[in-house]
Amino acid sequence: MPFIEESDLLELHKDIDKAQIINERLLDQIKFKNKELKRSKIQRNIFAGITAVFLIGALAAASFTVGLTSSVQQQSRDFVTYPLDSLEVIKGRLDNLKQQNEELSLVREFYLAKKFIEKETIYSVQVKAFVDKNLSLASESLTNSLFVKANPFYAYSVGNFETLEEAQKFRRELVAMGFNDAFVASYKDGKRIAIEDAQ
């Protein structure tokens, strides 16, 4: 077996220590470089994000400006292309829209009144009852009429009155016109109730 001298062994230890010190320095340099790379990568990503946001904002502003410009140009073309006699047409359209608005208001009032009637106790004069639902006699658009299912019949009533006296007066008028079987009925929440319960 070969023999190593003590001086050679000491030299070898010194070389190993130097190599370890150099290795540690290199590791420190690698860590430092890695931190620098991470920092530069983060900065690059932030810069790229800010640039992307700026570009998107610029594109949005440009498209919005182009849209405004084209709509303003379209509006100015519309104003220019209308002859003066078309003002009459526009006035006619406005009058038509006002009339439609009034009609819609009446329809709205009708449905509000119908909802109110369905919740309150009302009196009506029943003129006929059918086994089958006869839709030709009743329509949702008819005011002051009720078409109620009272098992097994469908009852057709005319008039919506707040008091029993008003309903009885209307019944007398209907009997005079030939509706001899007409009678007063009371309703609440869209269902028939006994007149005694209504008072």
KAURJO-V157299 format. One line per field, one symbol per residue. ss: DSSP state (~ for helix, > for strand, _ for the rest). psi: psi as a letter, one per 20 degrees, with the letter a starting at -180 (. if undefined). burial: # if it has 9 or more other ideal C-beta (glycine too) atoms within 8 Angstrom, else .. A space follows every 50 residues. Layout:
ss=???
psi=???
burial=???
This chain:
ss=_____~~~~~~~~~~~~~~~~~~~~~~~~~~~~~~~~~~~~~~~~~~~~~ ~~~~~~~~~~~~~~~~~~~~~~~~~~~~~~~____~~~~~~~~~~~~~~~ ~~~~~~~~~~~~~~~~~~~__>>>>>>>>>______________>>>>>> __>>>>>>>>>__~~~~~~~~~~~~~______>>>>>>__>>>_~~~~_
psi=pqppqhhhgghggghggghggggggggghggghgggggghgggggggggg gggggggggggghgggggghhgggghhghhiprhiihggghghggghggh ggghgggghghggghghhhrprqqophqqqhqonihhqqhipqkqqnpon pjropoqpqoqhqhggghghghghhhiimhjqrpqqqpkjqprqhhhh.
burial=........#..#...................................... .................................................. .........#......#....######..#...#..........####.. ..#######.#..#.###.##..##......#.#####....#.#..#.
